[in-house]
Amino acid sequence: MSVEDKIRGFKKDLWWKENLKWILSLDGLCVGRGRSRKLQYAYREMLGGSGHEMYRLMARHLPKPTYFEGVDYSRAVMLWHALEDRPFYLECGDIFVSTLERSRMLRDNVALGFFNADTQEVPRKEWWDDHEDDLLDIAENGVRMCDGRFAQITNFPIGIGGGPGVTLKGHLEAYARGLTTTYRGWKMPDLMTGVQDPKGQTMPFKTGVFHLYKSQDPLTLEDNVVCMATVRMAFNGRAKTITFDR
């Protein structure tokens, strides 16, 4: 296996397309119509080895390539993207720590309006205890910097960890509790309303606010064992509400 194969991330075309479709639906954060619709603020994500594919999809909707910000803790991943001469912004570090700092500032006179909080951790209480304050601050800084609007995609692996007997639906319940506790003071619906038990469902599968899917291994194109669950959240600072992609 080549070095490039080892670095290259997971193939998840449908997830990328669904993320972009939702992002472009957000008035106040995007302007224009159709193919000319543009993000008004920067977009930031955990880059991994395949994040350039998300950039490729988004490129026509970015005022400049550097509106796309790719972060990764792996120097090997960063070096590979740099050697490939990617035109977007690259930063090496912890995605949550670095995004908290970024959310407080302008970079090249551009605020951060979109955060893809992609993590390899499962949605256990311990994870939320470690990250909830940073996530709340990132969103509230974003709302303040982006004229009352902010968007976040939160993506977790589910179905592993969490202790004996924890079901897929149990992981979604833990996910919902974490979001509800983290964004205290913000009005949101009951996140488990309308959620069906995902056991036995064919992926991808939307249930309530959760979008469940499986990545594909870039070499074998076979589904991975671990399912992923995404929640897409739009913050309205004036109304102090969060709406969700359903």
Secondary structure, DSSP 8 states (H G I E B T S, - for coil): --HHHHH---B-HHHHHHHHHHHHT-BTTEES-GGG-EESSEEEEE-TTTHHHHHHHHGGG-SSGGGEEEEES-HHHHHHHHHTT-SSEEEES-HHHHHHHHHTS-BTTB-EEEEEEE-SS---HHHHHHHHHHHHHHHHHHHHHTTTEEEEEEEEEESS-SSTT--HHHHHHHHHHHHHHHTTTSB---TTTT----TT--SSEEETTEEEE--B-TTT--B-SSEEEEEEEEEETTTTEEEE--
